[in-house]
Amino acid sequence: MKVTMDVGPDGVALITISNPPVNALANP
């Protein structure tokens, strides 16, 4: 899981949580 925080021009913090697909983690 990747969590990134960006502060926009209006001073509001945007927290983006990106979860990779489950099938991308399950390698045969």
A tleap script that builds the chain and sets N, CA, C and O, in Angstrom:
source leaprc.protein.ff14SB
mol = sequence {
  NMET LYS VAL THR MET ASP VAL GLY PRO ASP
  GLY VAL ALA LEU ILE THR ILE SER ASN PRO
  PRO VAL ASN ALA LEU ALA ASN CPRO
}
set mol.1.N position { 0.848 -1.185 0.000 }
set mol.1.CA position { 0.000 0.000 0.000 }
set mol.1.C position { 0.883 1.234 0.000 }
set mol.1.O position { 1.871 1.316 0.730 }
set mol.2.N position { 0.509 2.178 -0.825 }
set mol.2.CA position { 1.291 3.410 -0.937 }
set mol.2.C position { 0.427 4.588 -0.504 }
set mol.2.O position { -0.688 4.778 -0.989 }
set mol.3.N position { 0.966 5.367 0.414 }
set mol.3.CA position { 0.233 6.541 0.887 }
set mol.3.C position { 1.046 7.786 0.566 }
set mol.3.O position { 2.200 7.908 0.976 }
set mol.4.N position { 0.435 8.707 -0.170 }
set mol.4.CA position { 1.130 9.944 -0.509 }
set mol.4.C position { 0.284 11.130 -0.049 }
set mol.4.O position { -0.944 11.095 -0.132 }
set mol.5.N position { 0.942 12.169 0.433 }
set mol.5.CA position { 0.232 13.371 0.840 }
set mol.5.C position { 0.739 14.569 0.056 }
set mol.5.O position { 1.937 14.848 0.031 }
set mol.6.N position { -0.191 15.275 -0.586 }
set mol.6.CA position { 0.166 16.464 -1.350 }
set mol.6.C position { -0.613 17.651 -0.799 }
set mol.6.O position { -1.773 17.524 -0.407 }
set mol.7.N position { 0.040 18.798 -0.777 }
set mol.7.CA position { -0.647 20.010 -0.330 }
set mol.7.C position { -0.994 20.851 -1.552 }
set mol.7.O position { -0.114 21.282 -2.297 }
set mol.8.N position { -2.283 21.076 -1.745 }
set mol.8.CA position { -2.741 21.832 -2.906 }
set mol.8.C position { -2.463 23.316 -2.751 }
set mol.8.O position { -2.044 23.773 -1.688 }
set mol.9.N position { -2.702 24.069 -3.829 }
set mol.9.CA position { -2.443 25.516 -3.826 }
set mol.9.C position { -3.322 26.259 -2.818 }
set mol.9.O position { -2.992 27.368 -2.398 }
set mol.10.N position { -4.447 25.640 -2.431 }
set mol.10.CA position { -5.326 26.299 -1.466 }
set mol.10.C position { -4.988 25.910 -0.031 }
set mol.10.O position { -5.677 26.314 0.906 }
set mol.11.N position { -3.925 25.125 0.137 }
set mol.11.CA position { -3.478 24.777 1.484 }
set mol.11.C position { -4.168 23.547 2.055 }
set mol.11.O position { -3.972 23.204 3.221 }
set mol.12.N position { -4.977 22.882 1.231 }
set mol.12.CA position { -5.663 21.677 1.701 }
set mol.12.C position { -4.796 20.462 1.403 }
set mol.12.O position { -4.327 20.280 0.279 }
set mol.13.N position { -4.590 19.633 2.423 }
set mol.13.CA position { -3.764 18.443 2.249 }
set mol.13.C position { -4.598 17.331 1.621 }
set mol.13.O position { -5.670 16.974 2.110 }
set mol.14.N position { -4.071 16.798 0.524 }
set mol.14.CA position { -4.756 15.697 -0.151 }
set mol.14.C position { -3.999 14.409 0.130 }
set mol.14.O position { -2.832 14.270 -0.236 }
set mol.15.N position { -4.672 13.468 0.782 }
set mol.15.CA position { -4.026 12.195 1.088 }
set mol.15.C position { -4.548 11.142 0.115 }
set mol.15.O position { -5.745 10.857 0.061 }
set mol.16.N position { -3.623 10.572 -0.652 }
set mol.16.CA position { -4.003 9.567 -1.634 }
set mol.16.C position { -3.488 8.210 -1.193 }
set mol.16.O position { -2.291 8.025 -0.974 }
set mol.17.N position { -4.411 7.260 -1.067 }
set mol.17.CA position { -4.013 5.898 -0.711 }
set mol.17.C position { -4.246 5.009 -1.921 }
set mol.17.O position { -5.376 4.858 -2.386 }
set mol.18.N position { -3.158 4.416 -2.433 }
set mol.18.CA position { -3.293 3.596 -3.608 }
set mol.18.C position { -3.015 2.158 -3.258 }
set mol.18.O position { -1.922 1.817 -2.807 }
set mol.19.N position { -4.017 1.302 -3.470 }
set mol.19.CA position { -3.878 -0.127 -3.213 }
set mol.19.C position { -3.730 -0.862 -4.547 }
set mol.19.O position { -4.588 -0.739 -5.421 }
set mol.20.N position { -2.662 -1.613 -4.703 }
set mol.20.CA position { -2.483 -2.385 -5.933 }
set mol.20.C position { -3.520 -3.497 -6.011 }
set mol.20.O position { -3.984 -3.979 -4.978 }
set mol.21.N position { -3.889 -3.909 -7.215 }
set mol.21.CA position { -4.857 -5.005 -7.366 }
set mol.21.C position { -4.347 -6.272 -6.683 }
set mol.21.O position { -3.140 -6.504 -6.610 }
set mol.22.N position { -5.266 -7.080 -6.188 }
set mol.22.CA position { -4.885 -8.300 -5.474 }
set mol.22.C position { -4.196 -9.272 -6.423 }
set mol.22.O position { -3.245 -9.949 -6.034 }
set mol.23.N position { -4.668 -9.345 -7.662 }
set mol.23.CA position { -4.082 -10.282 -8.622 }
set mol.23.C position { -2.657 -9.884 -9.001 }
set mol.23.O position { -1.900 -10.706 -9.518 }
set mol.24.N position { -2.289 -8.632 -8.746 }
set mol.24.CA position { -0.917 -8.204 -9.027 }
set mol.24.C position { 0.033 -8.719 -7.949 }
set mol.24.O position { 1.231 -8.874 -8.184 }
set mol.25.N position { -0.519 -8.983 -6.759 }
set mol.25.CA position { 0.311 -9.482 -5.662 }
set mol.25.C position { 0.398 -11.007 -5.677 }
set mol.25.O position { 1.346 -11.580 -5.140 }
set mol.26.N position { -0.586 -11.664 -6.290 }
set mol.26.CA position { -0.606 -13.130 -6.324 }
set mol.26.C position { 0.059 -13.625 -7.601 }
set mol.26.O position { -0.598 -13.821 -8.624 }
set mol.27.N position { 1.366 -13.824 -7.526 }
set mol.27.CA position { 2.098 -14.334 -8.685 }
set mol.27.C position { 2.156 -15.853 -8.617 }
set mol.27.O position { 2.443 -16.413 -7.559 }
set mol.28.N position { 1.886 -16.529 -9.734 }
set mol.28.CA position { 1.907 -18.004 -9.749 }
set mol.28.C position { 3.303 -18.544 -9.509 }
set mol.28.O position { 3.500 -19.759 -9.489 }
savepdb mol mol.pdb
quit
